């Protein structure tokens, strides 16, 4: 406490307390500002989380394998052979076509194979005459005789020559029909998606190349080991030689 001198007319002495500023005022203000900043950022980020973009790339069904899946279904396989009204026997080309069709049948089906002869057409007599030759060609290629069924169908009396049709049913890998354009391509640019028909031809070509449809269901059995080749490779390896060159 500091004593101050009094004036001559004042008999009392007066003492004063010095004023000191708090050293904690500035840090408290900084902490309050930091807390307000964190709170504001939290509010902004929570607002971004609630206002999500509806055009999320991962949610767009844009896989051509989903739009055009390869499936296994029962399909009728046919071969139409044009027969002229003056034909009396199968040509070399016709015989080769019948042989190829028989090979496909034996590799994919165990049911019946039909020979459909036209009736009422100008070439019906020639087609009926060649029916026996077609049957013999199928049997020579390995098709059992009891599986061959001969039948007829009604054809027009005029127009193109009605063919002799060979047909059988087998499980085949197929995809849906290509050429579907449900919307204008100009209306499908904002979302950056490919069009509906995209990838259909690729899937159809892949399905057509599948010789054994069961390959899509399960793998084939492992082939037996070549014991001779295995002994040769092991012998070369033990001798310190390169087994890939022998």
DRENPA-3360 file (N, C-alpha, C; in nm, 2 decimals, always signed):
BEGIN
1 = XXXXXXXX = +0.08/-0.12/+0.00/+0.00/+0.00/+0.00/+0.09/+0.12/+0.00 ~ +0.06/+0.22/-0.09/+0.14/+0.34/-0.10/+0.07/+0.45/-0.03 ~ +0.14/+0.53/+0.04/+0.08/+0.64/+0.11/+0.11/+0.77/+0.03 ~ +0.01/+0.85/+0.01/+0.02/+0.97/-0.06/+0.02/+1.09/+0.04 ~ +0.09/+1.19/+0.01/+0.08/+1.31/+0.09/-0.05/+1.38/+0.08 ~ -0.09/+1.44/+0.19/-0.22/+1.51/+0.19/-0.20/+1.66/+0.18 ~ -0.30/+1.72/+0.13/-0.29/+1.87/+0.13/-0.30/+1.93/+0.26 ~ -0.25/+2.05/+0.28/-0.25/+2.11/+0.41/-0.39/+2.12/+0.47;
9 = XXXXXXXX = -0.50/+2.13/+0.39/-0.63/+2.14/+0.45/-0.69/+2.01/+0.48 ~ -0.63/+1.90/+0.44/-0.69/+1.77/+0.46/-0.61/+1.70/+0.56 ~ -0.68/+1.66/+0.67/-0.61/+1.59/+0.78/-0.61/+1.44/+0.77 ~ -0.68/+1.39/+0.67/-0.68/+1.24/+0.65/-0.58/+1.20/+0.54 ~ -0.52/+1.09/+0.56/-0.43/+1.03/+0.46/-0.51/+0.93/+0.37 ~ -0.49/+0.92/+0.24/-0.56/+0.83/+0.15/-0.47/+0.74/+0.08 ~ -0.51/+0.61/+0.07/-0.42/+0.51/+0.01/-0.50/+0.45/-0.11 ~ -0.43/+0.41/-0.22/-0.49/+0.36/-0.34/-0.43/+0.22/-0.37;
17 = XXXXXXXX = -0.51/+0.13/-0.44/-0.46/+0.00/-0.48/-0.43/+0.00/-0.63 ~ -0.31/-0.03/-0.68/-0.28/-0.03/-0.83/-0.36/-0.13/-0.90 ~ -0.41/-0.10/-1.03/-0.49/-0.18/-1.12/-0.39/-0.27/-1.20 ~ -0.42/-0.40/-1.21/-0.34/-0.49/-1.29/-0.43/-0.56/-1.39 ~ -0.38/-0.57/-1.52/-0.46/-0.64/-1.62/-0.43/-0.79/-1.61 ~ -0.54/-0.87/-1.64/-0.53/-1.01/-1.62/-0.45/-1.07/-1.74 ~ -0.36/-1.16/-1.71/-0.28/-1.22/-1.82/-0.35/-1.33/-1.89 ~ -0.47/-1.37/-1.84/-0.55/-1.48/-1.90/-0.65/-1.44/-2.00;
25 = XXXXXXXX = -0.67/-1.31/-2.02/-0.78/-1.27/-2.11/-0.75/-1.31/-2.25 ~ -0.63/-1.30/-2.31/-0.60/-1.33/-2.45/-0.61/-1.48/-2.47 ~ -0.55/-1.57/-2.39/-0.57/-1.71/-2.42/-0.72/-1.75/-2.42 ~ -0.80/-1.70/-2.33/-0.94/-1.74/-2.33/-1.01/-1.70/-2.46 ~ -0.98/-1.59/-2.51/-1.04/-1.54/-2.63/-1.00/-1.64/-2.75 ~ -0.87/-1.68/-2.75/-0.82/-1.77/-2.86/-0.89/-1.90/-2.85 ~ -0.91/-1.95/-2.73/-0.98/-2.08/-2.72/-1.12/-2.07/-2.76 ~ -1.19/-1.96/-2.73/-1.32/-1.95/-2.78/-1.34/-1.94/-2.93;
33 = XXXXXXXX = -1.24/-1.87/-2.99/-1.24/-1.86/-3.14/-1.22/-1.99/-3.20 ~ -1.12/-2.07/-3.14/-1.10/-2.20/-3.20/-1.22/-2.30/-3.19 ~ -1.29/-2.29/-3.07/-1.40/-2.37/-3.05/-1.51/-2.34/-3.15 ~ -1.53/-2.21/-3.18/-1.63/-2.16/-3.27/-1.60/-2.21/-3.42 ~ -1.47/-2.21/-3.45/-1.43/-2.25/-3.58/-1.45/-2.40/-3.60 ~ -1.42/-2.48/-3.50/-1.45/-2.63/-3.51/-1.60/-2.66/-3.52 ~ -1.68/-2.58/-3.44/-1.82/-2.60/-3.45/-1.88/-2.57/-3.58 ~ -1.83/-2.46/-3.64/-1.87/-2.42/-3.78/-1.84/-2.52/-3.88;
41 = XXXXXXXX = -1.71/-2.58/-3.87/-1.67/-2.68/-3.97/-1.75/-2.81/-3.96 ~ -1.79/-2.84/-3.83/-1.87/-2.96/-3.81/-2.01/-2.95/-3.87 ~ -2.06/-2.83/-3.86/-2.20/-2.80/-3.92/-2.19/-2.81/-4.07 ~ -2.09/-2.75/-4.13/-2.07/-2.75/-4.27/-2.06/-2.90/-4.33 ~ -1.97/-2.97/-4.26/-1.95/-3.11/-4.30/-2.07/-3.20/-4.29 ~ -2.14/-3.18/-4.18/-2.27/-3.26/-4.16/-2.37/-3.22/-4.27 ~ -2.37/-3.09/-4.31/-2.46/-3.05/-4.42/-2.43/-3.12/-4.55 ~ -2.29/-3.14/-4.57/-2.25/-3.21/-4.70/-2.29/-3.35/-4.69;
49 = XXXXXXXX = -2.29/-3.41/-4.57/-2.32/-3.55/-4.56/-2.47/-3.58/-4.59 ~ -2.55/-3.49/-4.55/-2.70/-3.51/-4.57/-2.74/-3.48/-4.71 ~ -2.68/-3.39/-4.78/-2.71/-3.35/-4.92/-2.62/-3.43/-5.02 ~ -2.65/-3.56/-5.03/-2.57/-3.64/-5.12/-2.61/-3.63/-5.26 ~ -2.51/-3.65/-5.35/-2.54/-3.65/-5.49/-2.61/-3.77/-5.53 ~ -2.72/-3.76/-5.60/-2.80/-3.87/-5.65/-2.73/-3.95/-5.76 ~ -2.64/-3.88/-5.83/-2.57/-3.94/-5.95/-2.44/-4.01/-5.90 ~ -2.45/-4.10/-5.81/-2.33/-4.17/-5.76/-2.28/-4.27/-5.87;
57 = XXXXXXXX = -2.15/-4.26/-5.90/-2.11/-4.35/-6.01/-2.12/-4.50/-5.98 ~ -2.09/-4.53/-5.85/-2.10/-4.67/-5.82/-2.24/-4.73/-5.82 ~ -2.34/-4.65/-5.82/-2.48/-4.70/-5.82/-2.54/-4.71/-5.95 ~ -2.47/-4.68/-6.06/-2.53/-4.68/-6.19/-2.51/-4.82/-6.25 ~ -2.62/-4.89/-6.29/-2.62/-5.02/-6.35/-2.57/-5.01/-6.49 ~ -2.44/-5.01/-6.51/-2.38/-4.98/-6.64/-2.29/-5.09/-6.69 ~ -2.32/-5.21/-6.65/-2.23/-5.32/-6.69/-2.31/-5.40/-6.80 ~ -2.24/-5.41/-6.92/-2.30/-5.48/-7.03/-2.33/-5.62/-7.00;
65 = XXXXXXXX = -2.25/-5.68/-6.92/-2.27/-5.82/-6.88/-2.40/-5.84/-6.80 ~ -2.44/-5.74/-6.73/-2.57/-5.75/-6.66/-2.69/-5.72/-6.75 ~ -2.67/-5.63/-6.85/-2.78/-5.61/-6.94/-2.79/-5.72/-7.05 ~ -2.68/-5.78/-7.08/-2.69/-5.89/-7.19/-2.62/-6.01/-7.13 ~ -2.68/-6.08/-7.03/-2.62/-6.20/-6.97/-2.62/-6.32/-7.07 ~ -2.52/-6.40/-7.05/-2.52/-6.53/-7.13/-2.59/-6.63/-7.04 ~ -2.69/-6.70/-7.10/-2.77/-6.80/-7.03/-2.77/-6.93/-7.11 ~ -2.80/-7.03/-7.04/-2.82/-7.17/-7.10/-2.97/-7.19/-7.12;
73 = XXXXXXXX = -3.01/-7.22/-7.24/-3.15/-7.25/-7.27/-3.16/-7.35/-7.38 ~ -3.28/-7.40/-7.40/-3.31/-7.50/-7.50/-3.33/-7.43/-7.64 ~ -3.25/-7.46/-7.74/-3.26/-7.39/-7.87/-3.27/-7.50/-7.98 ~ -3.35/-7.47/-8.08/-3.37/-7.55/-8.19/-3.26/-7.52/-8.30 ~ -3.18/-7.61/-8.33/-3.08/-7.60/-8.44/-3.13/-7.66/-8.57 ~ -3.12/-7.58/-8.67/-3.18/-7.62/-8.80/-3.08/-7.61/-8.92 ~ -3.10/-7.68/-9.02/-3.03/-7.67/-9.14/-3.13/-7.69/-9.26 ~ -3.14/-7.58/-9.34/-3.23/-7.58/-9.45/-3.15/-7.61/-9.58;
81 = XXXXXXXX = -3.19/-7.71/-9.65/-3.12/-7.76/-9.77/-3.21/-7.73/-9.89 ~ -3.17/-7.64/-9.98/-3.25/-7.61/-10.10/-3.24/-7.72/-10.20 ~ -3.35/-7.77/-10.24/-3.36/-7.88/-10.34/-3.43/-7.83/-10.46 ~ -3.37/-7.85/-10.57/-3.43/-7.81/-10.70/-3.53/-7.92/-10.74 ~ -3.62/-7.89/-10.83/-3.72/-7.99/-10.87/-3.66/-8.09/-10.96 ~ -3.54/-8.07/-11.02/-3.48/-8.17/-11.10/-3.37/-8.24/-11.03 ~ -3.34/-8.22/-10.91/-3.23/-8.29/-10.84/-3.27/-8.44/-10.81 ~ -3.17/-8.52/-10.83/-3.19/-8.67/-10.80/-3.10/-8.73/-10.70;
89 = XXXXXXXX = -3.00/-8.65/-10.66/-2.90/-8.71/-10.56/-2.83/-8.59/-10.49 ~ -2.78/-8.61/-10.38/-2.71/-8.51/-10.30/-2.57/-8.47/-10.37 ~ -2.55/-8.34/-10.38/-2.42/-8.30/-10.43/-2.31/-8.31/-10.32 ~ -2.19/-8.29/-10.36/-2.08/-8.30/-10.26/-2.10/-8.19/-10.15 ~ -2.14/-8.07/-10.19/-2.16/-7.97/-10.09/-2.27/-8.00/-10.00 ~ -2.38/-8.06/-10.05/-2.49/-8.10/-9.96/-2.45/-8.21/-9.87 ~ -2.37/-8.31/-9.91/-2.32/-8.42/-9.83/-2.23/-8.36/-9.71 ~ -2.15/-8.27/-9.75/-2.06/-8.20/-9.65/-2.14/-8.13/-9.54;
97 = XXXXXXXX = -2.25/-8.06/-9.59/-2.33/-7.98/-9.50/-2.41/-8.08/-9.40 ~ -2.46/-8.19/-9.45/-2.52/-8.29/-9.37/-2.43/-8.35/-9.27 ~ -2.30/-8.38/-9.31/-2.20/-8.43/-9.22/-2.17/-8.34/-9.11 ~ -2.15/-8.21/-9.14/-2.12/-8.11/-9.04/-2.24/-8.09/-8.94 ~ -2.36/-8.10/-8.99/-2.48/-8.09/-8.90/-2.48/-8.21/-8.81 ~ -2.45/-8.33/-8.86/-2.45/-8.45/-8.78/-2.34/-8.44/-8.67 ~ -2.23/-8.39/-8.70/-2.12/-8.38/-8.60/-2.16/-8.28/-8.49 ~ -2.23/-8.17/-8.53/-2.28/-8.08/-8.42/-2.38/-8.15/-8.34;
105 = XXXXXXXX = -2.47/-8.22/-8.40/-2.57/-8.29/-8.32/-2.51/-8.39/-8.22 ~ -2.42/-8.47/-8.27/-2.36/-8.57/-8.18/-2.28/-8.51/-8.06 ~ -2.23/-8.39/-8.08/-2.15/-8.32/-7.97/-2.24/-8.25/-7.88 ~ -2.36/-8.22/-7.91/-2.44/-8.13/-7.82/-2.58/-8.19/-7.78 ~ -2.62/-8.30/-7.84/-2.75/-8.35/-7.82/-2.76/-8.50/-7.82 ~ -2.85/-8.56/-7.75/-2.87/-8.71/-7.75/-3.02/-8.74/-7.78 ~ -3.09/-8.64/-7.82/-3.23/-8.66/-7.86/-3.25/-8.70/-8.00 ~ -3.37/-8.67/-8.05/-3.40/-8.71/-8.19/-3.36/-8.60/-8.29;
113 = XXXXXXXX = -3.34/-8.64/-8.41/-3.31/-8.54/-8.52/-3.42/-8.56/-8.63 ~ -3.48/-8.45/-8.67/-3.59/-8.46/-8.76/-3.55/-8.43/-8.91 ~ -3.61/-8.49/-9.00/-3.60/-8.46/-9.14/-3.74/-8.42/-9.19 ~ -3.76/-8.29/-9.22/-3.89/-8.23/-9.26/-3.89/-8.22/-9.41 ~ -3.98/-8.29/-9.48/-3.99/-8.29/-9.62/-4.11/-8.20/-9.66 ~ -4.09/-8.11/-9.76/-4.20/-8.02/-9.80/-4.31/-8.10/-9.88 ~ -4.43/-8.06/-9.86/-4.55/-8.11/-9.93/-4.63/-8.00/-10.00 ~ -4.66/-8.03/-10.13/-4.74/-7.93/-10.20/-4.66/-7.83/-10.28;
121 = XXXXXXXX = -4.53/-7.84/-10.27/-4.44/-7.74/-10.35/-4.40/-7.81/-10.48 ~ -4.35/-7.73/-10.57/-4.30/-7.79/-10.70/-4.19/-7.88/-10.69 ~ -4.11/-7.87/-10.58/-3.99/-7.96/-10.56/-4.02/-8.07/-10.46 ~ -4.15/-8.09/-10.43/-4.18/-8.19/-10.33/-4.14/-8.33/-10.37 ~ -4.16/-8.36/-10.50/-4.12/-8.50/-10.55/-3.97/-8.52/-10.54 ~ -3.89/-8.42/-10.58/-3.75/-8.44/-10.57/-3.70/-8.45/-10.42 ~ -3.76/-8.36/-10.33/-3.73/-8.37/-10.19/-3.76/-8.50/-10.13 ~ -3.88/-8.56/-10.17/-3.91/-8.69/-10.12/-3.82/-8.80/-10.17;
129 = XXXXXXXX = -3.77/-8.79/-10.29/-3.68/-8.88/-10.35/-3.55/-8.88/-10.28 ~ -3.50/-8.76/-10.23/-3.37/-8.75/-10.17/-3.37/-8.77/-10.02 ~ -3.49/-8.79/-9.97/-3.51/-8.82/-9.82/-3.42/-8.93/-9.78 ~ -3.42/-9.04/-9.85/-3.35/-9.16/-9.82/-3.20/-9.14/-9.82 ~ -3.15/-9.06/-9.91/-3.01/-9.03/-9.92/-2.96/-8.94/-9.80 ~ -3.05/-8.85/-9.76/-3.02/-8.77/-9.64/-3.01/-8.85/-9.52 ~ -3.10/-8.95/-9.50/-3.10/-9.04/-9.39/-2.98/-9.12/-9.39 ~ -2.94/-9.18/-9.50/-2.82/-9.26/-9.51/-2.69/-9.18/-9.48;
137 = XXXXXXXX = -2.69/-9.05/-9.52/-2.57/-8.96/-9.49/-2.56/-8.94/-9.34 ~ -2.67/-8.92/-9.27/-2.67/-8.90/-9.13/-2.62/-9.03/-9.05 ~ -2.67/-9.14/-9.10/-2.62/-9.27/-9.04/-2.47/-9.29/-9.06 ~ -2.42/-9.26/-9.18/-2.28/-9.28/-9.20/-2.20/-9.19/-9.11 ~ -2.25/-9.08/-9.07/-2.18/-8.98/-8.99/-2.19/-9.02/-8.84 ~ -2.26/-9.13/-8.81/-2.26/-9.17/-8.67/-2.40/-9.15/-8.60 ~ -2.50/-9.10/-8.66/-2.62/-9.07/-8.60/-2.70/-9.21/-8.59 ~ -2.74/-9.25/-8.48/-2.82/-9.38/-8.47/-2.95/-9.37/-8.55;
145 = XXXXXXXX = -2.98/-9.47/-8.62/-3.10/-9.47/-8.70/-3.23/-9.45/-8.62 ~ -3.25/-9.51/-8.50/-3.37/-9.49/-8.43/-3.40/-9.35/-8.39 ~ -3.29/-9.27/-8.38/-3.31/-9.13/-8.34/-3.36/-9.04/-8.46 ~ -3.36/-9.09/-8.58/-3.40/-9.01/-8.70/-3.55/-9.02/-8.72 ~ -3.61/-8.91/-8.72/-3.76/-8.91/-8.74/-3.79/-8.83/-8.87 ~ -3.87/-8.89/-8.96/-3.90/-8.83/-9.09/-4.05/-8.78/-9.08 ~ -4.06/-8.65/-9.12/-4.20/-8.59/-9.11/-4.21/-8.50/-9.23 ~ -4.32/-8.43/-9.24/-4.34/-8.33/-9.35/-4.40/-8.21/-9.30;
153 = XXXXXXXX = -4.40/-8.10/-9.39/-4.47/-7.98/-9.36/-4.53/-7.92/-9.48 ~ -4.63/-7.85/-9.47/-4.71/-7.79/-9.58/-4.63/-7.67/-9.64 ~ -4.60/-7.67/-9.77/-4.53/-7.56/-9.84/-4.62/-7.50/-9.94 ~ -4.59/-7.38/-9.98/-4.67/-7.31/-10.09/-4.65/-7.37/-10.22 ~ -4.75/-7.36/-10.31/-4.74/-7.42/-10.44/-4.66/-7.33/-10.54 ~ -4.63/-7.21/-10.50/-4.56/-7.12/-10.58/-4.45/-7.05/-10.50 ~ -4.36/-6.98/-10.56/-4.26/-6.91/-10.49/-4.13/-6.99/-10.49 ~ -4.04/-6.95/-10.39/-3.91/-7.02/-10.39/-3.92/-7.16/-10.35;
161 = XXXXXXXX = -3.82/-7.24/-10.39/-3.82/-7.38/-10.36/-3.82/-7.41/-10.21 ~ -3.91/-7.49/-10.17/-3.91/-7.52/-10.03/-3.80/-7.61/-9.99 ~ -3.72/-7.58/-9.88/-3.61/-7.66/-9.85/-3.64/-7.78/-9.77 ~ -3.55/-7.88/-9.76/-3.56/-7.99/-9.67/-3.49/-7.95/-9.54 ~ -3.56/-7.95/-9.43/-3.51/-7.90/-9.31/-3.47/-8.02/-9.22 ~ -3.35/-8.00/-9.16/-3.30/-8.09/-9.06/-3.30/-8.01/-8.93 ~ -3.34/-8.07/-8.82/-3.35/-8.00/-8.69/-3.33/-8.09/-8.57 ~ -3.28/-8.03/-8.47/-3.27/-8.10/-8.34/-3.27/-7.99/-8.23;
169 = XXXXXXXX = -3.29/-8.03/-8.11/-3.30/-7.94/-7.99/-3.19/-7.97/-7.90 ~ -3.12/-7.87/-7.85/-3.00/-7.89/-7.76/-2.99/-7.77/-7.67 ~ -2.93/-7.79/-7.55/-2.90/-7.68/-7.46/-2.79/-7.60/-7.52 ~ -2.81/-7.47/-7.53/-2.71/-7.38/-7.60/-2.69/-7.25/-7.52 ~ -2.57/-7.20/-7.52/-2.54/-7.07/-7.46/-2.59/-6.96/-7.55 ~ -2.67/-6.87/-7.50/-2.73/-6.76/-7.58/-2.73/-6.64/-7.50 ~ -2.76/-6.52/-7.56/-2.78/-6.40/-7.49/-2.91/-6.34/-7.55 ~ -2.95/-6.22/-7.50/-3.08/-6.17/-7.55/-3.06/-6.10/-7.69;
177 = XXXXXXXX = -3.17/-6.07/-7.75/-3.16/-6.02/-7.89/-3.10/-5.88/-7.89 ~ -3.00/-5.87/-7.98/-2.93/-5.74/-8.00/-3.02/-5.64/-8.09 ~ -2.98/-5.52/-8.09/-3.04/-5.42/-8.17/-3.16/-5.35/-8.10 ~ -3.15/-5.35/-7.97/-3.26/-5.28/-7.89/-3.21/-5.13/-7.86 ~ -3.29/-5.04/-7.91/-3.25/-4.89/-7.89/-3.38/-4.83/-7.82 ~ -3.39/-4.84/-7.69/-3.51/-4.78/-7.62/-3.51/-4.63/-7.61 ~ -3.40/-4.57/-7.62/-3.39/-4.42/-7.60/-3.29/-4.36/-7.70 ~ -3.31/-4.23/-7.72/-3.22/-4.16/-7.80/-3.08/-4.14/-7.74;
185 = XXXXXXXX = -2.98/-4.16/-7.82/-2.84/-4.15/-7.76/-2.81/-4.01/-7.71 ~ -2.87/-3.91/-7.77/-2.85/-3.78/-7.72/-2.91/-3.75/-7.58 ~ -3.00/-3.83/-7.54/-3.06/-3.81/-7.41/-2.98/-3.89/-7.30 ~ -2.87/-3.95/-7.33/-2.80/-4.04/-7.24/-2.66/-3.99/-7.22 ~ -2.64/-3.86/-7.22/-2.50/-3.81/-7.21/-2.47/-3.75/-7.08 ~ -2.57/-3.70/-7.01/-2.54/-3.63/-6.88/-2.49/-3.73/-6.78 ~ -2.54/-3.85/-6.77/-2.49/-3.94/-6.67/-2.37/-4.02/-6.71 ~ -2.32/-3.99/-6.83/-2.20/-4.06/-6.88/-2.21/-4.21/-6.88;
193 = XXXXXXXX = -2.32/-4.26/-6.92/-2.34/-4.41/-6.93/-2.34/-4.45/-7.08 ~ -2.30/-4.58/-7.10/-2.31/-4.63/-7.23/-2.45/-4.67/-7.27 ~ -2.48/-4.69/-7.39/-2.62/-4.71/-7.44/-2.66/-4.85/-7.42 ~ -2.79/-4.88/-7.44/-2.85/-5.00/-7.40/-2.79/-5.12/-7.49 ~ -2.77/-5.10/-7.61/-2.72/-5.20/-7.70/-2.57/-5.23/-7.69 ~ -2.50/-5.15/-7.61/-2.36/-5.16/-7.60/-2.32/-5.29/-7.54 ~ -2.22/-5.36/-7.60/-2.17/-5.49/-7.55/-2.25/-5.61/-7.59 ~ -2.37/-5.59/-7.66/-2.45/-5.70/-7.69/-2.39/-5.79/-7.80;
201 = XXXXXXXX = -2.33/-5.73/-7.90/-2.26/-5.81/-8.00/-2.14/-5.89/-7.95 ~ -2.07/-5.83/-7.85/-1.96/-5.90/-7.79/-2.01/-6.02/-7.71 ~ -2.11/-6.01/-7.64/-2.17/-6.12/-7.56/-2.22/-6.23/-7.65 ~ -2.29/-6.19/-7.76/-2.35/-6.28/-7.86/-2.24/-6.36/-7.92 ~ -2.13/-6.30/-7.96/-2.01/-6.37/-8.02/-1.95/-6.46/-7.93 ~ -1.93/-6.42/-7.80/-1.88/-6.51/-7.70/-1.96/-6.63/-7.68 ~ -2.09/-6.61/-7.67/-2.18/-6.73/-7.65/-2.18/-6.82/-7.77 ~ -2.16/-6.77/-7.89/-2.16/-6.85/-8.01/-2.03/-6.94/-8.01;
209 = XXXXXXXX = -1.92/-6.89/-7.95/-1.80/-6.97/-7.95/-1.79/-7.07/-7.84 ~ -1.89/-7.08/-7.75/-1.88/-7.18/-7.65/-1.93/-7.32/-7.70 ~ -1.83/-7.41/-7.72/-1.86/-7.54/-7.78/-1.94/-7.63/-7.68 ~ -1.90/-7.62/-7.55/-1.96/-7.70/-7.45/-2.03/-7.61/-7.35 ~ -2.16/-7.60/-7.35/-2.23/-7.50/-7.25/-2.20/-7.54/-7.11 ~ -2.17/-7.66/-7.08/-2.14/-7.70/-6.94/-2.01/-7.63/-6.88 ~ -1.93/-7.58/-6.97/-1.81/-7.51/-6.92/-1.85/-7.38/-6.84 ~ -1.97/-7.33/-6.87/-2.02/-7.22/-6.79/-2.07/-7.26/-6.65;
217 = XXXXXXXX = -2.10/-7.38/-6.64/-2.16/-7.43/-6.51/-2.05/-7.49/-6.42 ~ -1.96/-7.57/-6.47/-1.86/-7.63/-6.39/-1.74/-7.67/-6.47 ~ -1.62/-7.67/-6.41/-1.50/-7.71/-6.49/-1.50/-7.86/-6.53 ~ -1.43/-7.89/-6.63/-1.42/-8.03/-6.67/-1.33/-8.11/-6.58 ~ -1.33/-8.24/-6.59/-1.25/-8.33/-6.51/-1.10/-8.31/-6.55 ~ -1.01/-8.33/-6.46/-0.87/-8.32/-6.49/-0.82/-8.43/-6.58 ~ -0.75/-8.40/-6.68/-0.70/-8.51/-6.77/-0.59/-8.59/-6.70 ~ -0.58/-8.72/-6.74/-0.48/-8.80/-6.67/-0.33/-8.75/-6.69;
225 = XXXXXXXX = -0.25/-8.78/-6.60/-0.11/-8.74/-6.61/-0.03/-8.82/-6.72 ~ +0.05/-8.75/-6.79/+0.14/-8.82/-6.89/+0.26/-8.87/-6.82 ~ +0.26/-9.00/-6.78/+0.37/-9.05/-6.70/+0.50/-9.05/-6.77 ~ +0.50/-9.08/-6.91/+0.62/-9.08/-6.98/+0.69/-8.94/-6.98 ~ +0.61/-8.84/-7.01/+0.66/-8.70/-7.01/+0.71/-8.66/-6.87 ~ +0.64/-8.70/-6.77/+0.68/-8.67/-6.63/+0.81/-8.73/-6.60 ~ +0.83/-8.85/-6.64/+0.96/-8.92/-6.61/+1.08/-8.85/-6.68 ~ +1.05/-8.81/-6.81/+1.15/-8.74/-6.89/+1.19/-8.61/-6.83;
233 = XXXXXXXX = +1.09/-8.53/-6.78/+1.12/-8.40/-6.72/+1.20/-8.41/-6.59 ~ +1.15/-8.51/-6.51/+1.22/-8.52/-6.38/+1.37/-8.57/-6.40 ~ +1.39/-8.66/-6.50/+1.52/-8.71/-6.53/+1.61/-8.59/-6.57 ~ +1.56/-8.51/-6.66/+1.64/-8.39/-6.71/+1.67/-8.30/-6.59 ~ +1.57/-8.28/-6.50/+1.59/-8.19/-6.39/+1.70/-8.24/-6.30 ~ +1.70/-8.37/-6.27/+1.80/-8.43/-6.18/+1.94/-8.42/-6.25 ~ +1.95/-8.43/-6.38/+2.08/-8.42/-6.45/+2.12/-8.28/-6.46 ~ +2.05/-8.18/-6.42/+2.09/-8.04/-6.43/+2.07/-7.98/-6.57;
241 = XXXXXX = +1.98/-8.04/-6.65/+1.96/-7.99/-6.78/+1.83/-7.92/-6.79 ~ +1.81/-7.84/-6.89/+1.69/-7.77/-6.91/+1.58/-7.86/-6.96 ~ +1.47/-7.88/-6.88/+1.37/-7.98/-6.93/+1.27/-7.92/-7.04 ~ +1.28/-7.79/-7.06/+1.19/-7.73/-7.16/+1.23/-7.75/-7.30 ~ +1.36/-7.79/-7.32/+1.42/-7.80/-7.45/+1.42/-7.94/-7.50 ~ +1.37/-8.04/-7.43/+1.37/-8.18/-7.46/+1.23/-8.24/-7.44;
% end
